[in-house]
Amino acid sequence: MSHEDTSFIPEHLDQQIEHPAASLAPIDQHLVQALRQEHQADAHANAQSLQRAWERLESIKRERASQDYVKTASQPFSLQEIQQRKRKLKKKDVEISSRSSIKRTLSLLVAVIVVAVIVGSAAFVFNMAGKKNVAQTSSNTAGQVQATATPVVDSSGIYITYLADWSTTAISKLDSHTHASLWSYKSPGSTVNPAVYGNTVYASAMNDATNQPQLIALDAITGKVRWSTNLKPVLVKFQKESSPANLGYLTTPVIVDGQVYVFNRAGTVFAFDANTGKQLWTYASGASALVDGTIYDSSAPVVSKGVLYGALERTYFAVDAKTGKRIWTSTINAQEQVLNGVQVTDDTVYASSAAVSQHHGGMSLQSYVYAFNAKDGQQRWKFPTQNWINVAPVVADGHIYFFERNPFAPHSTLHALDAQGHEVWHNDYDTDLYAPIAGGGYVSFSQGTYDHTNGKILSYSLYILDGATGKTSWEKDVVADPSSINEGVLYTQGANRQLIAYDLKDAKELWHGQYGVDLVDKTGSHSASVQLITVIP
């Protein structure tokens, strides 16, 4: 495990190692306990190793909860529009069939003319459809790659990622109906973030052995590589005793209007041609994920109405999505705060920030949720909390959802604000929670209790709340973490490499399957899981 590829809490290390499982998925909790037992004989000598283990687990959880967003505002097609387009294509098929019947009854000359008309019409239809392909959000997930939908029927499927071995990550496509694996692609490194656009899967990756960032485009039908491009490593030496910090990690790609955007921890936005992989422009924000000796995760930018928005450190900005030219840039007034990324709805940019780690002792947990004017970046309102907010807020169904959490006590509060920054409702929970997901009028999260001495799960529950009232719609005692919401289905990451789908309204299990590779660590613990779920209807 490397120091530079994670985020961590440098203070109160013993408390963090004692209570990490309350905020992690079951598989991560087992890994924490295994590491503690393995190094218990010589705790002092292995203090640095334990700290790096915690850093890696914190990073995995945050990346699940705060990687990147494919924003609703950047995707002009609604589900109804997609269905209308499918009906139009079906109507075209009927017309073509009718014309084929005429062809059989007419002379050869007339038949040739009809065929030419048909071919020309079909080419026009599919050419226009290809130009209008855009990714579309089906759920609004805090810091996690969201389920996306496109009008390309051949791209329909369920896309997942998992560790193929300890140094390789696989992207796999499952059949929408049978849920069997159709293809898999393996990439070096433990960090691979895919997004689906049209008939292509775009993925950012980091080769942990070479520190080489990479952007890859795969054919969504076959899984074959269409193009790939390597970016330069970004290593920064910030402490004499430590190895260089790797700031080259890329966010999940955001694809809009034929361009692919990624953001790295050094504060640079890259734009590429979606068809060829040619780099089009870069924008240097001037911010860095390395703050006071701690590396914080960068969140994916958001594209809305031709403008790209992003945030890192204390800086948030807007640039022209086609050219990369700066429109405006600003910094938050709150000192010692780090932004967690942005969400954009209509003419408003939403963000959150948390107090930075204090290496000299003592720590503030003060955090804020913000609303900024999308046109000029001016602050509209700010909602303060007394505890940490570690991921960007979730914006769905007219509400802003987020957890504030105390990392040193088993307590979290789920808030729902309206567009004016007024609290609509809040719920308190006796455990440490990071982020909910939201969509279709519901909010979902999971929580568990643990026996830290024996490393066992005492209880684990999956929750679905009414997004408008905060009241529990249903609760299920199952070891599963919500991943995405798509067309009334809740997809979850279960224990033992399980992917489980539930009916969003009545909690009925629709199907489940076991995927990936069974990885066993040195202590004999099974440590593999499905890491990411992206659904294309």
C-alpha positions as CSV (number, residue, x, y, z in Angstrom):
1,M,0.0,0.0,0.0
2,S,1.4,3.4,-0.8
3,H,1.0,6.6,1.2
4,E,0.3,8.8,-1.7
5,D,-2.8,7.2,-3.2
6,T,-5.1,7.8,-0.2
7,S,-6.8,10.2,2.1
8,F,-6.4,9.8,5.8
9,I,-7.0,11.3,9.3
10,P,-3.6,11.8,10.9
11,E,-4.8,12.5,14.4
12,H,-6.2,10.1,17.0
13,L,-4.9,7.2,15.0
14,D,-5.7,4.6,17.7
15,Q,-9.3,5.7,17.7
16,Q,-9.5,5.5,14.0
17,I,-8.1,2.0,13.9
18,E,-10.5,1.0,16.6
19,H,-13.6,2.1,14.9
20,P,-13.1,2.1,11.1
21,A,-15.5,-0.8,10.4
22,A,-18.5,1.3,11.4
23,S,-18.1,3.3,8.3
24,L,-16.9,0.7,5.8
25,A,-18.5,-2.1,3.9
26,P,-18.3,-5.6,5.4
27,I,-15.4,-6.7,3.2
28,D,-13.4,-3.7,4.2
29,Q,-14.2,-4.3,7.9
30,H,-12.8,-7.8,7.7
31,L,-9.6,-6.5,6.1
32,V,-9.1,-3.9,8.9
33,Q,-9.5,-6.6,11.5
34,A,-7.1,-9.0,9.7
35,L,-4.5,-6.3,9.4
36,R,-4.8,-5.5,13.1
37,Q,-4.4,-9.1,14.1
38,E,-1.5,-9.6,11.7
39,H,0.5,-6.7,13.2
40,Q,-0.6,-6.9,16.8
41,A,2.7,-8.6,17.9
42,D,4.7,-5.5,17.1
43,A,2.3,-2.6,17.0
44,H,5.0,0.1,17.5
45,A,7.2,-1.1,14.7
46,N,4.3,-1.4,12.3
47,A,2.5,1.9,13.2
48,Q,3.3,3.3,9.8
49,S,2.0,0.2,8.0
50,L,-1.3,0.3,9.9
51,Q,-1.7,4.0,9.1
52,R,-1.2,3.3,5.4
53,A,-3.8,0.5,5.7
54,W,-6.3,2.9,7.1
55,E,-5.5,5.4,4.5
56,R,-6.2,2.9,1.7
57,L,-9.5,1.8,3.2
58,E,-10.6,5.4,3.7
59,S,-9.8,6.1,0.1
60,I,-11.7,3.1,-1.2
61,K,-14.8,4.1,0.8
62,R,-14.6,7.7,-0.4
63,E,-14.1,6.7,-4.0
64,R,-17.2,4.6,-3.7
65,A,-19.0,7.5,-2.1
66,S,-17.3,10.5,-3.9
67,Q,-15.7,9.7,-7.1
68,D,-17.4,11.2,-9.9
69,Y,-20.8,12.3,-11.2
70,V,-22.5,12.0,-14.6
71,K,-24.8,15.0,-13.9
72,T,-28.4,15.2,-14.8
73,A,-27.9,18.8,-16.0
74,S,-25.3,17.6,-18.6
75,Q,-27.6,15.0,-20.1
76,P,-30.5,16.4,-22.2
77,F,-32.4,13.2,-22.9
78,S,-35.0,12.0,-20.4
79,L,-36.1,8.4,-20.1
80,Q,-39.4,9.3,-21.8
81,E,-37.4,10.8,-24.7
82,I,-35.3,7.7,-25.0
83,Q,-38.4,5.5,-25.1
84,Q,-39.9,7.8,-27.8
85,R,-36.8,7.4,-29.9
86,K,-36.9,3.7,-29.6
87,R,-40.6,3.7,-30.7
88,K,-39.6,5.8,-33.7
89,L,-36.8,3.4,-34.6
90,K,-39.3,0.5,-34.3
91,K,-41.7,2.4,-36.6
92,K,-38.9,2.8,-39.1
93,D,-38.4,-1.0,-39.1
94,V,-42.2,-1.4,-39.9
95,E,-41.8,1.0,-42.8
96,I,-38.8,-0.8,-44.1
97,S,-40.6,-4.1,-43.9
98,S,-43.5,-2.6,-45.9
99,R,-41.3,-1.2,-48.5
100,S,-39.6,-4.6,-48.9
101,S,-43.0,-6.1,-49.7
102,I,-43.5,-3.5,-52.4
103,K,-40.1,-4.3,-53.8
104,R,-41.0,-7.9,-54.4
105,T,-44.0,-6.9,-56.5
106,L,-42.4,-4.2,-58.6
107,S,-40.0,-4.3,-61.5
108,L,-36.3,-4.7,-60.9
109,L,-35.7,-1.0,-61.6
110,V,-38.3,0.2,-59.1
111,A,-36.9,-2.3,-56.6
112,V,-33.4,-0.8,-56.9
113,I,-34.8,2.7,-56.4
114,V,-36.7,1.6,-53.3
115,V,-33.7,-0.1,-51.8
116,A,-31.6,3.0,-52.3
117,V,-34.2,5.1,-50.6
118,I,-34.3,2.7,-47.7
119,V,-30.6,2.6,-47.3
120,G,-30.3,6.3,-47.4
121,S,-33.1,6.8,-44.9
122,A,-31.6,4.2,-42.5
123,A,-28.2,5.8,-42.8
124,F,-29.6,9.2,-42.0
125,V,-31.6,7.9,-39.0
126,F,-28.6,6.1,-37.4
127,N,-26.2,8.9,-38.2
128,M,-28.5,11.4,-36.3
129,A,-28.9,8.9,-33.5
130,G,-25.2,8.6,-33.1
131,K,-24.7,12.3,-33.0
132,K,-27.2,12.7,-30.2
133,N,-26.0,9.9,-28.0
134,V,-25.3,11.2,-24.5
135,A,-24.9,9.6,-21.1
136,Q,-27.9,10.0,-18.8
137,T,-28.1,9.8,-15.0
138,S,-30.7,7.5,-13.5
139,S,-29.7,8.1,-9.9
140,N,-27.9,10.8,-8.0
141,T,-25.1,9.3,-6.0
142,A,-22.8,11.1,-3.7
143,G,-19.3,10.6,-4.8
144,Q,-19.9,7.4,-6.7
145,V,-20.1,6.8,-10.4
146,Q,-23.7,6.9,-11.1
147,A,-25.9,4.5,-13.1
148,T,-26.2,5.9,-16.7
149,A,-28.5,5.2,-19.6
150,T,-28.1,5.9,-23.3
151,P,-30.4,5.4,-26.3
152,V,-28.0,2.9,-27.8
153,V,-29.8,-0.5,-27.4
154,D,-26.7,-2.6,-28.1
155,S,-24.9,-1.0,-25.1
156,S,-27.6,-2.2,-22.7
157,G,-26.2,-4.1,-19.8
158,I,-24.8,-4.0,-16.3
159,Y,-21.2,-2.9,-16.0
160,I,-19.2,-3.8,-12.9
161,T,-15.6,-3.6,-11.7
162,Y,-13.8,-5.9,-9.3
163,L,-10.2,-6.8,-8.4
164,A,-9.0,-9.6,-10.7
165,D,-5.9,-10.0,-8.5
166,W,-4.2,-7.8,-6.0
167,S,-2.7,-5.5,-8.7
168,T,-5.3,-5.7,-11.5
169,T,-8.8,-4.4,-11.9
170,A,-11.4,-5.9,-14.3
171,I,-14.3,-4.2,-16.0
172,S,-17.0,-6.6,-16.9
173,K,-20.3,-6.3,-18.8
174,L,-23.3,-8.4,-17.7
175,D,-26.3,-9.3,-19.8
176,S,-29.4,-7.2,-18.7
177,H,-31.7,-10.3,-18.7
178,T,-29.5,-13.3,-17.9
179,H,-27.0,-11.4,-15.8
180,A,-24.2,-13.6,-17.3
181,S,-20.8,-12.0,-18.0
182,L,-20.5,-11.0,-21.7
183,W,-16.9,-9.8,-21.6
184,S,-14.2,-8.6,-19.2
185,Y,-11.3,-6.3,-19.6
186,K,-8.3,-6.2,-17.2
187,S,-6.3,-3.1,-16.4
188,P,-3.2,-2.9,-14.3
189,G,-3.7,-1.2,-11.0
190,S,-6.3,-1.1,-8.2
191,T,-8.0,2.1,-9.3
192,V,-10.1,1.9,-12.5
193,N,-13.1,4.2,-12.9
194,P,-15.4,3.5,-15.9
195,A,-18.3,5.5,-17.5
196,V,-20.5,4.5,-20.4
197,Y,-21.4,6.8,-23.2
198,G,-23.1,5.7,-26.4
199,N,-21.5,2.4,-27.5
200,T,-18.2,3.1,-25.7
201,V,-16.9,2.5,-22.2
202,Y,-14.4,5.1,-21.1
203,A,-12.2,4.4,-18.0
204,S,-9.5,6.2,-16.2
205,A,-6.9,3.9,-14.6
206,M,-3.7,4.2,-12.6
207,N,-0.8,1.7,-13.0
208,D,0.3,1.4,-9.3
209,A,3.7,0.0,-10.4
210,T,4.7,2.8,-12.8
211,N,2.5,5.7,-11.4
212,Q,1.3,6.1,-15.0
213,P,-2.3,7.5,-15.4
214,Q,-4.2,6.2,-18.4
215,L,-7.5,6.9,-20.2
216,I,-9.0,3.9,-22.1
217,A,-11.9,3.6,-24.5
218,L,-13.5,0.2,-24.9
219,D,-16.1,-1.1,-27.4
220,A,-19.2,-1.6,-25.2
221,I,-20.3,-4.5,-27.4
222,T,-17.1,-6.5,-27.5
223,G,-14.9,-5.1,-24.7
224,K,-12.1,-4.5,-27.2
225,V,-9.8,-1.5,-26.8
226,R,-10.7,1.3,-29.2
227,W,-7.9,3.6,-28.1
228,S,-5.9,4.4,-25.0
229,T,-3.7,7.3,-24.0
230,N,-1.1,7.7,-21.2
231,L,-0.6,10.8,-19.2
232,K,2.5,11.9,-17.5
233,P,3.0,10.8,-13.8
234,V,2.7,13.6,-11.3
235,L,4.9,12.9,-8.3
236,V,5.5,15.5,-5.6
237,K,8.0,15.3,-2.8
238,F,6.5,16.9,0.3
239,Q,8.3,15.2,3.3
240,K,12.0,14.2,3.5
241,E,11.2,10.9,5.0
242,S,8.3,9.9,2.8
243,S,8.1,8.7,-0.8
244,P,6.7,11.2,-3.3
245,A,3.0,11.8,-3.4
246,N,1.2,10.7,-6.5
247,L,-1.1,13.5,-7.7
248,G,-1.7,11.9,-11.1
249,Y,-4.8,9.9,-10.2
250,L,-7.7,10.7,-12.5
251,T,-11.4,11.0,-11.7
252,T,-14.0,9.0,-13.5
253,P,-14.4,10.3,-17.0
254,V,-17.3,12.7,-17.8
255,I,-18.4,12.5,-21.5
256,V,-20.5,15.2,-23.1
257,D,-21.0,16.2,-26.8
258,G,-18.1,14.1,-28.1
259,Q,-15.5,15.1,-25.5
260,V,-14.1,13.3,-22.5
261,Y,-13.1,15.2,-19.4
262,V,-11.0,14.0,-16.4
263,F,-9.5,15.9,-13.4
264,N,-6.4,14.9,-11.5
265,R,-5.2,15.6,-8.0
266,A,-2.7,18.2,-9.2
267,G,-5.6,20.4,-10.2
268,T,-5.5,20.0,-13.9
269,V,-8.6,19.3,-16.1
270,F,-7.9,17.3,-19.4
271,A,-10.3,17.2,-22.4
272,F,-10.0,14.5,-25.1
273,D,-11.8,13.7,-28.3
274,A,-14.2,10.9,-27.5
275,N,-13.7,9.2,-30.9
276,T,-9.9,9.4,-31.2
277,G,-8.5,10.0,-27.8
278,K,-6.7,13.1,-29.0
279,Q,-6.0,15.6,-26.3
280,L,-7.9,18.8,-27.0
281,W,-7.0,21.1,-24.1
282,T,-6.0,21.4,-20.5
283,Y,-7.0,23.8,-17.7
284,A,-4.8,24.3,-14.6
285,S,-7.0,25.3,-11.7
286,G,-4.1,26.3,-9.5
287,A,-5.4,24.1,-6.7
288,S,-3.9,20.8,-5.3
289,A,-5.2,17.8,-3.5
290,L,-2.1,17.9,-1.3
291,V,-3.1,20.1,1.6
292,D,-0.9,20.5,4.8
293,G,0.7,17.1,4.2
294,T,-2.6,15.2,3.5
295,I,-3.9,14.1,0.1
296,Y,-7.6,14.6,-0.5
297,D,-9.5,13.0,-3.3
298,S,-10.5,15.1,-6.3
299,S,-14.1,14.7,-7.6
300,A,-15.1,14.6,-11.2
301,P,-16.0,17.8,-12.9
302,V,-19.6,18.5,-14.0
303,V,-20.6,19.7,-17.5
304,S,-23.9,21.7,-17.8
305,K,-25.0,23.8,-20.7
306,G,-21.6,24.0,-22.3
307,V,-19.8,24.9,-19.1
308,L,-17.5,22.6,-17.0
309,Y,-17.5,23.1,-13.2
310,G,-15.0,21.7,-10.8
311,A,-13.6,22.1,-7.3
312,L,-10.5,21.2,-5.4
313,E,-8.9,22.4,-2.2
314,R,-10.5,25.9,-1.5
315,T,-11.0,26.7,-5.3
316,Y,-14.0,26.2,-7.4
317,F,-14.2,27.3,-11.1
318,A,-16.1,27.3,-14.4
319,V,-14.5,26.9,-17.9
320,D,-15.8,26.7,-21.4
321,A,-16.3,23.0,-22.1
322,K,-15.3,23.2,-25.7
323,T,-12.2,25.4,-25.4
324,G,-11.1,25.1,-21.8
325,K,-11.1,28.9,-21.5
326,R,-11.7,30.2,-18.0
327,I,-15.1,31.8,-17.3
328,W,-14.6,32.4,-13.6
329,T,-12.8,31.1,-10.6
330,S,-13.2,31.7,-6.9
331,T,-12.3,30.5,-3.4
332,I,-14.4,29.8,-0.4
333,N,-14.1,32.3,2.5
334,A,-13.9,29.7,5.2
335,Q,-10.4,29.1,6.3
336,E,-8.9,25.6,6.8
337,Q,-11.6,24.1,4.6
338,V,-11.3,21.6,1.7
339,L,-14.0,21.3,-0.9
340,N,-15.4,17.9,-1.7
341,G,-16.5,18.4,-5.3
342,V,-19.6,20.0,-6.9
343,Q,-23.1,19.2,-8.2
344,V,-25.0,21.4,-10.7
345,T,-28.7,21.8,-11.1
346,D,-30.2,24.5,-13.4
347,D,-28.3,27.7,-12.5
348,T,-26.9,26.6,-9.2
349,V,-23.6,25.0,-8.2
350,Y,-23.8,23.0,-4.9
351,A,-20.7,22.0,-3.0
352,S,-19.6,21.0,0.5
353,S,-16.4,21.4,2.5
354,A,-14.8,20.0,5.6
355,A,-12.1,21.1,8.0
356,V,-8.6,20.0,7.0
357,S,-6.6,17.7,9.2
358,Q,-4.4,19.4,11.8
359,H,-1.1,17.7,12.2
360,H,0.0,19.9,15.1
361,G,-2.7,18.4,17.4
362,G,-6.4,19.2,17.9
363,M,-8.9,19.1,15.2
364,S,-12.0,21.0,14.0
365,L,-14.9,19.1,12.5
366,Q,-16.6,22.2,11.2
367,S,-18.1,21.8,7.7
368,Y,-20.4,23.6,5.3
369,V,-22.8,23.0,2.4
370,Y,-22.8,25.8,-0.2
371,A,-24.9,27.1,-3.1
372,F,-23.2,29.3,-5.7
373,N,-24.5,31.2,-8.8
374,A,-23.5,29.2,-11.8
375,K,-23.0,32.3,-13.9
376,D,-20.5,34.1,-11.8
377,G,-19.6,31.8,-8.8
378,Q,-21.1,34.2,-6.2
379,Q,-22.2,32.5,-3.0
380,R,-26.0,32.3,-2.5
381,W,-26.1,30.6,0.9
382,K,-24.0,28.5,3.3
383,F,-25.3,25.8,5.7
384,P,-23.0,25.1,8.6
385,T,-22.6,21.8,10.5
386,Q,-20.6,20.9,13.6
387,N,-19.3,17.6,12.1
388,W,-17.4,16.5,9.0
389,I,-19.0,16.3,5.5
390,N,-16.6,14.3,3.5
391,V,-18.3,14.0,0.1
392,A,-20.2,16.3,-2.2
393,P,-23.9,16.6,-1.4
394,V,-26.4,14.6,-3.4
395,V,-28.9,16.7,-5.4
396,A,-32.1,14.9,-6.4
397,D,-35.8,15.6,-6.6
398,G,-35.5,19.2,-5.5
399,H,-33.5,18.3,-2.3
400,I,-29.9,18.4,-1.2
401,Y,-28.9,15.3,0.9
402,F,-25.8,14.8,2.9
403,F,-24.4,13.1,6.1
404,E,-22.5,15.0,8.7
405,R,-20.4,12.6,10.7
406,N,-18.2,12.5,13.8
407,P,-15.2,10.2,13.0
408,F,-14.5,9.8,16.7
409,A,-17.9,8.9,17.9
410,P,-20.6,6.5,16.6
411,H,-22.9,9.3,15.4
412,S,-24.1,10.7,12.0
413,T,-26.9,12.9,10.9
414,L,-28.6,12.7,7.5
415,H,-29.9,16.1,6.3
416,A,-32.3,17.2,3.6
417,L,-32.2,20.8,2.5
418,D,-34.4,22.7,0.0
419,A,-33.0,24.7,-2.8
420,Q,-32.9,27.8,-0.6
421,G,-30.7,26.1,2.0
422,H,-33.4,25.6,4.6
423,E,-33.5,22.2,6.4
424,V,-36.5,20.1,5.4
425,W,-35.7,17.2,7.7
426,H,-32.9,15.3,9.4
427,N,-32.4,11.9,11.0
428,D,-29.8,10.9,13.6
429,Y,-28.1,7.5,13.5
430,D,-25.8,5.8,16.0
431,T,-23.0,4.9,13.6
432,D,-20.5,6.6,11.3
433,L,-22.0,7.0,7.8
434,Y,-20.5,8.7,4.7
435,A,-23.0,9.2,2.0
436,P,-26.5,8.3,0.8
437,I,-27.6,7.7,-2.8
438,A,-30.8,9.2,-4.1
439,G,-33.2,8.9,-7.0
440,G,-36.8,8.3,-7.9
441,G,-38.0,10.1,-4.8
442,Y,-36.0,7.8,-2.4
443,V,-32.8,7.9,-0.4
444,S,-30.8,4.8,0.4
445,F,-27.9,3.9,2.7
446,S,-26.7,1.0,4.8
447,Q,-25.4,0.8,8.4
448,G,-23.9,-1.9,10.6
449,T,-22.7,-2.7,14.1
450,Y,-19.6,-4.8,14.8
451,D,-17.7,-6.7,17.4
452,H,-14.3,-5.1,17.0
453,T,-12.6,-7.6,19.2
454,N,-13.6,-10.6,17.1
455,G,-14.0,-8.8,13.8
456,K,-17.6,-10.0,13.4
457,I,-20.7,-8.2,12.1
458,L,-23.3,-8.0,14.8
459,S,-26.0,-6.5,12.6
460,Y,-26.3,-4.9,9.1
461,S,-29.3,-3.1,7.5
462,L,-30.2,-1.7,4.2
463,Y,-32.5,1.4,4.4
464,I,-34.8,3.1,1.9
465,L,-36.2,6.5,3.0
466,D,-38.9,8.7,1.5
467,G,-36.9,11.5,0.1
468,A,-39.5,14.2,0.9
469,T,-40.2,13.3,4.5
470,G,-37.2,11.2,5.7
471,K,-39.4,8.5,6.9
472,T,-38.3,4.9,6.5
473,S,-40.1,3.3,3.5
474,W,-38.5,-0.1,4.2
475,E,-35.6,-1.7,6.0
476,K,-34.0,-5.0,5.2
477,D,-31.5,-7.0,7.4
478,V,-29.0,-7.9,4.8
479,V,-25.3,-7.2,4.3
480,A,-25.5,-5.0,1.3
481,D,-24.5,-1.4,0.4
482,P,-26.6,0.6,-2.1
483,S,-24.7,1.4,-5.3
484,S,-27.3,2.9,-7.8
485,I,-31.0,3.4,-8.5
486,N,-32.2,2.8,-12.0
487,E,-35.8,2.6,-13.3
488,G,-37.3,1.6,-9.9
489,V,-34.5,-0.9,-9.1
490,L,-32.0,-0.6,-6.3
491,Y,-28.6,-2.3,-7.1
492,T,-26.5,-3.2,-4.1
493,Q,-23.0,-4.5,-3.4
494,G,-23.5,-7.6,-1.2
495,A,-21.1,-9.7,0.9
496,N,-19.1,-12.4,-0.8
497,R,-18.9,-10.8,-4.2
498,Q,-22.7,-10.6,-4.5
499,L,-24.6,-8.2,-6.7
500,I,-28.3,-7.9,-5.4
501,A,-31.1,-6.1,-7.1
502,Y,-34.3,-5.0,-5.2
503,D,-37.6,-3.5,-6.2
504,L,-37.2,0.0,-4.9
505,K,-40.8,0.3,-3.7
506,D,-41.5,-3.0,-1.9
507,A,-38.0,-4.4,-1.1
508,K,-38.6,-7.6,-3.1
509,E,-35.4,-9.2,-4.2
510,L,-35.4,-9.3,-8.0
511,W,-32.2,-11.3,-8.6
512,H,-28.7,-11.8,-7.3
513,G,-25.4,-13.1,-8.6
514,Q,-21.9,-13.8,-7.5
515,Y,-19.2,-12.1,-9.6
516,G,-15.5,-11.4,-9.8
517,V,-12.6,-13.4,-8.3
518,D,-12.3,-15.0,-4.9
519,L,-9.2,-13.3,-3.4
520,V,-7.8,-14.6,-0.1
521,D,-5.4,-12.6,1.9
522,K,-2.5,-13.8,4.2
523,T,-4.8,-14.4,7.1
524,G,-7.3,-16.5,5.1
525,S,-9.9,-13.8,4.8
526,H,-11.9,-13.6,1.6
527,S,-11.4,-10.0,0.5
528,A,-13.0,-9.6,-2.9
529,S,-16.1,-7.6,-3.8
530,V,-18.0,-6.0,-6.7
531,Q,-16.8,-2.5,-6.5
532,L,-18.9,-0.5,-9.0
533,I,-22.3,-1.0,-10.6
534,T,-23.3,1.0,-13.7
535,V,-26.7,0.1,-15.4
536,I,-27.6,0.8,-19.0
537,P,-31.3,-0.1,-19.6
